[in-house]
Amino acid sequence: MARQAPSVSPVPAPPAEEVVFQLYARIAWYGFRRHSAYRAAAVAGAFTNSVFGILRAYVLIALWQARPGLAGYDMTDAITFCFLTQGMIGPMQLFGGGIGLAERLRTGDAAIDLLRPASLLAWSLADDLGRAAYLLLWRSVPPMLLGAALFGITVPTAPGTWAAVAASLVLGVMVSFGLRYLVALSACWILDDRGVAQLALVLSLFFSGMVVPLNIVPGWLGELANALPWAAMVQVPADVYLGKIAVAEALAFQAGWAAVILALGALLTGAARRKVVIQGG
């Protein structure tokens, strides 16, 4: 009598949501690892940020000595703000770039990106989050430690504050990425994004709070600066760290701008798929 082969139960496939999460988590990890190959550059960037942090600290010390309590900050708050913002230069990519999409459009390599069975926007965002996580360790921590050693800075003690700061930093990176993604994607239509990138650089440095705290900008310009998306990159995370803003208000502001900018990025990505001109291909 013939023996029947034992039945094998099929292995259930993981849920689609889990597969998508694993994909983008791995992309973020690859982004972290890729940037870790340039450790010397990260160390040099941390050194530069620290040196300029010292110079900025003395400028702010002179300003707060002349105007004590300006913008609701005391002297220690102002110094802490200085080194916080220096530490955010790398993760927030305040000088622009960090995506490489525009260059890939110019060389024609973006054709491969558009053929991937994954969202170009989400893929790029996951990669950028990995980059930001690496630079947070190598370019943000050293300036903060130097500021603490030379001047003394505010250090939150409540675990909830650190959780809020972490959430604010993630949302700030998402806003930063969204703005840089739009600049890079503009190369689909104007072919050369360098002019747009220079304009974005000026807006980013001033309206983020990198040059001076936005709270000291007077009148309607100060109100406008605090309402624009660039404030979500530096000013809001710094105020969350210093306890100068309600956490729910801060995170809602950042999440709102992140949603608007990423939705616009998704809309323009769809348009770029239908009408894209790649130089050389």
matplotlib code that plots the C-alpha trace (Angstrom):
import matplotlib.pyplot as plt

x = [0.0, 1.5, 2.4, 1.0, 3.5, 3.1, 1.2, 3.1, 1.2, 2.0, 4.0, 1.7, 3.1, 3.8, 1.3, 2.0, 2.4, 5.2, 7.0, 6.8, 8.1, 11.0, 11.9, 12.1, 13.8, 16.5, 16.9, 17.3, 19.9, 21.8, 21.7, 23.2, 25.9, 26.7, 27.4, 29.4, 32.0, 32.8, 33.8, 36.7, 34.3, 31.9, 34.6, 35.9, 32.3, 31.9, 35.2, 34.1, 30.7, 32.2, 34.7, 32.0, 29.8, 32.3, 32.4, 28.6, 28.4, 30.5, 28.4, 25.2, 26.8, 27.5, 24.0, 22.4, 24.6, 23.3, 19.7, 19.1, 16.1, 15.8, 13.1, 12.5, 15.9, 18.4, 22.2, 22.4, 19.4, 21.1, 24.3, 22.4, 20.5, 23.8, 25.3, 22.0, 21.7, 25.4, 24.6, 21.6, 23.5, 24.3, 21.1, 18.9, 21.2, 20.8, 23.2, 21.1, 21.7, 22.0, 19.6, 21.4, 18.2, 19.0, 22.4, 20.8, 18.3, 21.2, 23.1, 20.0, 20.4, 17.0, 15.4, 16.3, 14.9, 11.6, 11.4, 11.8, 8.7, 8.7, 7.8, 10.7, 9.6, 9.4, 12.7, 14.5, 13.0, 14.0, 17.6, 17.7, 16.5, 19.4, 21.8, 20.4, 20.7, 24.4, 25.2, 23.3, 25.8, 28.9, 28.2, 25.6, 27.0, 30.5, 29.4, 27.0, 29.7, 32.1, 29.5, 28.8, 32.5, 33.4, 30.2, 27.7, 24.4, 20.9, 20.4, 16.8, 16.4, 12.9, 12.7, 9.5, 11.5, 14.0, 11.3, 9.7, 13.1, 13.6, 10.1, 10.7, 14.1, 12.5, 9.8, 12.3, 14.3, 11.2, 10.4, 14.0, 13.9, 10.6, 12.0, 15.2, 13.3, 11.2, 14.3, 15.9, 12.7, 12.6, 15.3, 12.7, 11.4, 14.1, 17.0, 19.3, 18.3, 21.4, 19.6, 16.7, 19.1, 20.9, 17.6, 16.6, 19.9, 19.3, 15.8, 16.8, 19.6, 17.6, 14.0, 15.1, 16.6, 20.1, 21.5, 19.6, 16.7, 13.5, 12.0, 14.1, 13.0, 10.6, 7.1, 5.4, 8.7, 9.1, 5.6, 6.0, 9.3, 7.8, 4.9, 7.0, 8.1, 11.8, 11.1, 10.3, 13.9, 15.8, 13.8, 11.0, 13.3, 15.5, 12.5, 11.2, 14.7, 14.7, 11.1, 10.0, 7.1, 4.2, 5.2, 1.8, 1.8, 5.4, 4.8, 1.5, 3.2, 6.0, 3.7, 1.4, 4.1, 5.7, 2.4, 1.8, 5.3, 5.5, 2.1, 3.2, 6.4, 4.2, 2.0, 5.0, 6.7, 3.6, 3.8, 7.5, 6.8, 4.6, 6.8, 10.5, 13.4, 16.7, 19.8, 21.9, 19.2]
y = [0.0, 3.4, 5.7, 9.2, 12.1, 14.0, 17.2, 20.4, 23.4, 26.5, 29.2, 32.3, 35.3, 38.3, 41.1, 43.7, 46.4, 44.4, 43.9, 47.6, 48.5, 46.1, 47.4, 51.0, 50.2, 48.4, 51.3, 53.6, 51.2, 51.2, 55.0, 55.0, 52.5, 54.4, 57.7, 55.9, 55.2, 58.9, 59.1, 61.5, 64.0, 63.7, 64.4, 67.3, 68.7, 68.3, 70.2, 73.0, 73.2, 73.3, 76.1, 78.3, 77.4, 79.0, 82.2, 82.4, 81.8, 84.9, 87.0, 85.8, 86.4, 90.0, 90.4, 88.9, 91.0, 94.1, 92.7, 90.3, 88.1, 88.8, 86.6, 84.9, 83.3, 83.7, 83.6, 79.8, 79.3, 81.5, 79.5, 76.2, 77.4, 78.3, 74.8, 73.1, 74.9, 74.0, 70.4, 70.5, 71.6, 68.0, 66.1, 68.9, 69.4, 73.1, 73.9, 71.8, 68.7, 65.3, 63.6, 63.4, 63.2, 66.2, 64.9, 61.5, 63.4, 65.1, 61.9, 59.8, 57.4, 58.6, 56.4, 53.4, 55.1, 55.7, 52.0, 50.6, 48.9, 51.3, 55.0, 57.3, 59.7, 57.1, 55.4, 58.8, 59.7, 56.4, 56.9, 60.4, 59.4, 57.0, 59.7, 62.1, 59.4, 58.9, 62.6, 63.1, 60.9, 62.2, 65.9, 66.9, 65.4, 66.9, 70.5, 70.0, 68.4, 71.2, 73.8, 72.1, 71.9, 75.5, 77.5, 75.2, 74.4, 73.4, 69.6, 68.3, 65.8, 64.5, 61.4, 62.8, 65.8, 63.7, 61.7, 64.9, 66.2, 62.9, 63.2, 66.8, 66.0, 63.3, 65.6, 68.3, 66.0, 65.1, 68.7, 69.4, 66.4, 67.5, 70.9, 69.5, 66.9, 69.6, 71.5, 68.4, 67.4, 70.9, 69.6, 67.6, 70.8, 73.4, 71.0, 72.8, 73.2, 75.2, 78.5, 77.1, 75.5, 78.7, 80.5, 77.6, 77.9, 81.5, 80.8, 77.8, 79.6, 82.6, 81.3, 78.1, 80.1, 79.1, 82.7, 84.1, 82.8, 83.6, 84.8, 88.0, 88.9, 91.8, 92.6, 90.9, 89.4, 87.5, 86.2, 85.1, 83.4, 81.4, 80.3, 79.1, 75.4, 76.2, 77.0, 73.3, 72.4, 74.3, 76.8, 74.4, 71.5, 73.9, 75.4, 71.9, 71.1, 74.3, 73.9, 77.2, 75.8, 73.3, 69.9, 69.2, 72.5, 72.0, 68.5, 69.5, 72.4, 70.1, 67.2, 69.6, 71.0, 67.6, 66.3, 69.2, 69.2, 65.4, 65.4, 68.1, 66.0, 62.9, 65.0, 66.4, 63.0, 61.7, 64.6, 63.9, 60.3, 61.6, 64.4, 64.1, 65.2, 63.5, 65.2, 62.8, 60.0]
z = [0.0, -1.0, 1.8, 1.7, 2.0, 5.3, 4.8, 5.3, 6.6, 4.6, 6.5, 6.8, 5.2, 7.5, 7.3, 4.6, 7.2, 8.9, 5.6, 4.7, 8.2, 7.9, 4.5, 5.6, 8.9, 6.9, 4.6, 7.6, 9.0, 5.6, 5.6, 9.1, 8.1, 4.8, 6.6, 9.3, 6.6, 6.7, 10.3, 9.8, 8.1, 11.0, 13.5, 11.5, 11.3, 15.1, 15.7, 13.4, 15.0, 18.4, 17.6, 16.0, 19.0, 21.3, 19.1, 19.0, 22.8, 23.5, 21.2, 23.0, 26.4, 25.4, 24.1, 27.3, 29.5, 27.8, 27.7, 30.7, 30.3, 26.6, 24.9, 28.2, 28.3, 31.0, 30.3, 30.7, 28.4, 25.8, 26.0, 25.9, 22.9, 21.2, 21.5, 20.8, 17.5, 16.7, 17.4, 15.1, 12.0, 11.0, 11.8, 10.4, 7.4, 7.8, 4.9, 2.5, 0.5, 2.0, -0.4, -3.7, -5.8, -7.9, -8.8, -9.7, -11.9, -13.7, -14.3, -15.2, -12.2, -10.9, -13.6, -11.3, -8.3, -10.1, -11.1, -7.6, -6.2, -3.3, -2.7, -3.7, -1.0, 1.8, 0.6, 0.7, 4.1, 5.7, 4.3, 5.6, 9.1, 9.2, 8.2, 10.8, 13.6, 12.8, 12.7, 15.9, 17.7, 16.0, 15.4, 18.0, 21.2, 21.1, 20.9, 23.8, 25.9, 25.1, 25.9, 29.2, 30.1, 29.2, 30.0, 31.7, 30.1, 31.1, 31.3, 31.6, 34.4, 33.7, 31.5, 29.9, 28.7, 27.0, 25.3, 24.1, 22.8, 20.9, 19.3, 18.5, 16.8, 14.7, 13.5, 12.9, 10.7, 8.8, 8.1, 7.1, 4.8, 3.2, 2.4, 1.0, -1.0, -2.6, -3.6, -5.1, -6.9, -8.5, -10.8, -12.6, -14.1, -13.9, -14.6, -12.3, -8.6, -7.5, -7.5, -5.6, -3.2, -2.4, -1.7, 0.5, 2.4, 3.2, 4.4, 6.4, 8.3, 9.3, 9.7, 11.6, 14.5, 13.6, 13.4, 16.3, 18.5, 16.6, 19.9, 19.8, 16.3, 16.8, 15.4, 12.5, 11.2, 14.5, 14.4, 10.7, 11.5, 14.3, 12.1, 9.1, 8.8, 9.2, 12.9, 13.4, 12.6, 15.3, 17.3, 18.4, 19.4, 21.3, 23.1, 24.0, 25.4, 27.4, 28.6, 27.0, 25.0, 25.8, 24.4, 22.9, 21.1, 19.8, 18.5, 16.9, 15.1, 13.8, 12.9, 11.0, 8.9, 8.3, 7.1, 4.8, 3.3, 2.8, 1.2, -1.2, -1.8, -2.6, -5.0, -6.8, -7.0, -8.8, -11.2, -11.7, -12.7, -15.5, -16.6, -16.0, -18.0, -17.2, -18.5, -20.5, -20.6]

ax = plt.figure().add_subplot(projection="3d")
ax.plot(x, y, z, "-o")
ax.set_aspect("equal")
plt.show()
